[in-house]
Amino acid sequence: MLSKIRMMSPAMLAKPPFSDIHFEGVFGLFDDGVVMDLRNRIKGIEALAVGK
């Protein structure tokens, strides 16, 4: 399970289940641009969820 509270912090991208595939998590699976885009999308969803 990625998140018990149904929100995901970008820091979780370096933890299981992602780090189960590659020791660096998504940072070892994708190019930096893809990782930054994913991080920015997560931050955008997080901001909408908390009303920022």
N, C-alpha and C positions, 0 to 999 in steps of 0.2 A: 504494500500500500504506500503510495507516495505521500499522502497527507491525511491525517485523521480529521483535520478541521476543514478539509476540502479547499485549502489554499496551498499554494506551493511557492516557497521562497526560491529565488534563483540559486541560492547556495546549495539547494538539494540536487542541482545538476551534476555535482561532483560526488554524490553519494549513491548508494544502492537505490534502485536497481541499475542505474547507469554505470556505476563503478564495478558492477558485476560483469559487465561486458568489456570495459576498458578501465584500467586502474586510475585514469585521469577523468573518468566520467565522460560527459559529452565533449569536454575539451580535447579528449583523445580520439573522439569519433568523428568530429566535424571540423571544418575550417573555422577560424576565428570569426569571420563574418557571419556564418550561420549561427554560431553560438551566441554572438552578440544580438542577433535578430531574435533568437529564441528568448534570451534574457529580457530584451526590451518588450517583447510581447507579454511575458509573464508579469513584468512590472506594470504594464498598461492595464492588464486585467486586474491585478491587485489594486491599482489606484481606483478603478471603476467600482470594485467590490466594496471598498471602504469609503467611497464617496469623495475622493480627492480630485 
